[in-house]
Amino acid sequence: MTVMPIAPAPHHVTPALAAVPDPGGLNPGGMNSVLRKTQLIVEAFTAEDDVLSLAELVRRTGVAKASIHRLAHELVEWGVLERTNRGYRLGLRLFEIGQRVHRQRILREAALPYMEDLLLATQETVHFAIHDGLEVLYVEKLVVHRGLNKQSRVAGRLPLYCTATGKVILAFSPAPLFSEVVRQGLRPLTRKTITSPGLLRNQLERVRAERLAVEVEEIRLGYMSVAVPVFSHPGTLVGALSLTAPTCRMNLARFGGALHTAGLGISRALQAMG
C-alpha cells in the first residue's frame, strides 16, 4: 500500500438516522430522499460482510423497516442486491457497473504490465493506489503465493498520512490537503505510526526530493512499504505504485530501482494514451 499490507481498511459506518420522520421517501433532498436511503443501504455492507439481514440493515442505516423492505425489493429487481435465505448481499450489477469506470479502467490497463514485471522481479506484493478524500483507494493489487493477503484488497482504503502511497500523494498534492489531514487528526494504527505533523511534513519534503516514500510498520507491525509517484502528464499526479513486504525482507537497494522503473513506465503509458 501505500504501504503496508493494507489492513482491511477501517470501514465508515453510516450514522443512524433514527428519529428522522419518514414521509415516504418523496423528499428529493436531505436524509429522507430515496437516493439517500438507497445509498445508506448499499454502504451498510462492509468488505467483511457477505449477507446482512433485514434487521441488520435497519440497525445500520436507521431507516424505517418498511422503507428498507421496499427499497431492498427494488434493488433486488435491479440486481444491485441479491436475496438469500439469510438476508441480502451485494449483487453482480454493482460489479458490472464498476467495470465501466473509465479512470479505473485506463489506469489498470496502463499499470498492469509494469506491475506484473515488478512482481516477477521482486516477488513481493505490488499495489497501485489513487487519492480519494483523506484516504488512498487501492485500484489494483498483485501478490505472489507467499504474499500479503489480509492487510490489503482492491477497493480497500487506508489513511493518507501513514501509508507509503498516501505519503506520495500528500507530497505531490496542493498544501491544503496536508492541512486538512492534520486537522482531522493523525490517529496511530500501530505504535510506529507517525502522529507528529512536523515529522510528517519533513517526510513529505524528502519524498518530493527523492520521489520515493517509505513507510515502516505504521500500518502493521512487521511490514513496510515503499512507493513512487505516477503522473499522467508532468506535474499531474494520478496515483502511486508501491511494494509491500515483511520488514526483514524489504531490500530498498534492490527494490528501489525496479520500483522507479515501473512507475516511470506507467507514467509514459498513461501519457501515450493521451
Order of alpha helices (4+ residues) and beta strands (2+ residues): alpha-alpha-alpha-beta-beta-alpha-alpha-beta-beta-beta-alpha-alpha-alpha-beta-beta-beta-alpha
